[in-house]
Amino acid sequence: MTQADVADAMAKASASGATVVSQGYVSRAEAGRLTVTDDRLAMYATALGYPRGLLCLAPEADGAGVGLIHHRKRASLSVATLRHVRAQLALTHIQLRGLTSAAGNPASGHRFTRVALDDLVTAEDAAGRVRRSWGIPPGPVPDMIGAIEEAGGLVVVRDLGGGLLDAAGQWGPHGAPLLLVSNRAPGLRRRFGLAHELGHLVMHTDPGSGPEQEKQADAFAAEFLMPASDIRKDFTDRVDLPKLMELQRTWRVSMTALLRRALDLGAVTEWRHRTVTAEMSALGYRTAEPAEIARERPGLVSELVRALLDEHGLPLAEAASRAYLLPEDFQRLYVESDRTSSL
Ligand SMILES: [Zn+2]
């Protein structure tokens, strides 16, 4: 919403429905140059569709809204989309903190560690270390979201705007990392996007130089999902379309990523890579995988919500208020999300 949109919505939300609110008022309020109280606060909250309490949180004190946000850099990504993603992360942190404290288990342990890259430690090494420390056996990762959750990370499906971003991640202010996955990303991209974000979380502590970090995160994701020592034997036969289709089912990675992996491991020549890529383009496989997989779904957060509502007997309105959400939004984001096929 623009500030003018907010001003309009506030006017409509006023008791008389005709109070005049200027864009300048909203601008000063957002800049912290005036204090919003009483009726105006209620109007503001109604206009934005959140309970008043959310607007009274101090973002810095609560640790949300700060910290490095990782996402796949795409040239066409607009500033508005990035702000949207940033807001989604900040709000989701606040919601989850409210819900975990309501459940009485704040800051449960996690097994995410950081790996500093240097001349001797590569992104591939980092991926191997994480796999080992998480106890992932050799071979494909059957459930990427499951692996992250098993390690104590939180995964939530959200609208990341525009469909250009598949995932975004951020260390929690006081605990486990939070990974958002786009509700539009198909199954295979969902997995690779999360592995890429995991790489950022593990390896990168500062925004750094974009292109270099992107390459490292991709190398991490490739090794995490397709460890060189495990997948090499699958590339000993001729790497063609039927072979890639077969490997896609086993490894749950796109044919494009598999072919790229084969090139990086020296299992196919540049020429062969180009030829097969052209074949895939001609068949439309580059935009839509021929054998897309079912989307993996997070389970940890919905389990927490189920326990709150069913075992602790917390009324839905109370759970919503703990998450700083209106009941209908809480219902949509945390209760129904499981059952909605688009998520
Ligand atoms: Zn990235």
Boltz pocket constraint, residues with backbone or C-beta under 6 A from the ligand:
constraints:
  - pocket:
      binder: B
      contacts: [[A, 70], [A, 71], [A, 72], [A, 73], [A, 196], [A, 200], [A, 213], [A, 214], [A, 217]]
      max_distance: 6.0
